[in-house]
C-alpha cells in the first residue's frame, strides 16, 4: 500500500530523527495502520533518548542491541537495526561482539534468584548444611571445617580480580557449588572482563540494560550494576538514558503485531 503525502512526511521525520537504518517495513506498517498520533507518540518516545548527548551515539545503539539481543527477548528486527546503527556510528565488530557476549550472561540469574530460595527452604526444612562440612549459612557440623574452603576463598579472590567487585549474594552460590561458580566466572569474563573492547563503565551499563528491560526486571542486579557503573564514572544522566532506551521495548509490540494484522486483513 503506497504512503499518502502526509505519511511520507511522517516517514521523513522518523528517518531524520532516528536514522535511515531505523526505518523498517514494520514501522511502515505501523504508519499505515495506526492513527497518526500513535505513530508520532512512538517516535517521540524513541527520539528523546536518541537526541540526548549524555551517551555517545554508538553506546546508545549498543545498549539498544543489549535489550533486543537478550535471550529473554530476541527481537530479531531490532537486533538487525541496532547492529546497523552501531556500525554506522563507529562501533567496531569487537565492541558489538563484546555486547553480545555480556548480554549472554543473563541466564545466571536462575542461580542468583534460586540459590537464596534454596537456602531459605533448607533452613525451613531443617536440612541445614547437607553435603558441607560447614553450613552454607553459618551452621557447623561437629566443629569440622569444610575441606573446600580454601578453594572457595581462591575463587572469591579470582572473581574480585576479574570483575572488580564482590557482593554477598555470591556467597551461598559459591559455597553450594564452587565448580559451577568457577565455570560461570570463566564464562562471564572471557573476552569481556579479561581485556575486551569496552571500558568497564559501558560493560556495567550493558548489565543495567538487560536487568531493567521489561522482559526481566531483575531488581537486585540492576541496583548492583548501577552502583558499579557509578563507581566506574557513570553519571545519573547516562544511567537514565539507558533506562529510557530499554523502555523502547514497549514498541516492539507495535512492530511485530501490526504487520501480522496487515497480513490477515489484506
Protein Blocks (a to p, Z undefined) as FASTA:
>chain_A
ZZdfklmmmmmmmmmmnojklpcfklmmmmmmmcfklmmmmmmmmmmmmmpckbcfklmm
mmmmmmmmpmklopmklmmmmmmmmmmnopafklmmmmmmmmmmmmmmmmmmmmmmmmmm
mmmnonmpghiabdfeopaeehiacfklmmmmmmmmmmmmmnopacfklmmmmmmmmmlm
mmmmmmmmgoplngpjbdfklmmmmmmmmmmpmklopmklmmmmmmmmmmnopafklmmm
mmmmmmmmmmmmmmmmmmmmmmmmZZ
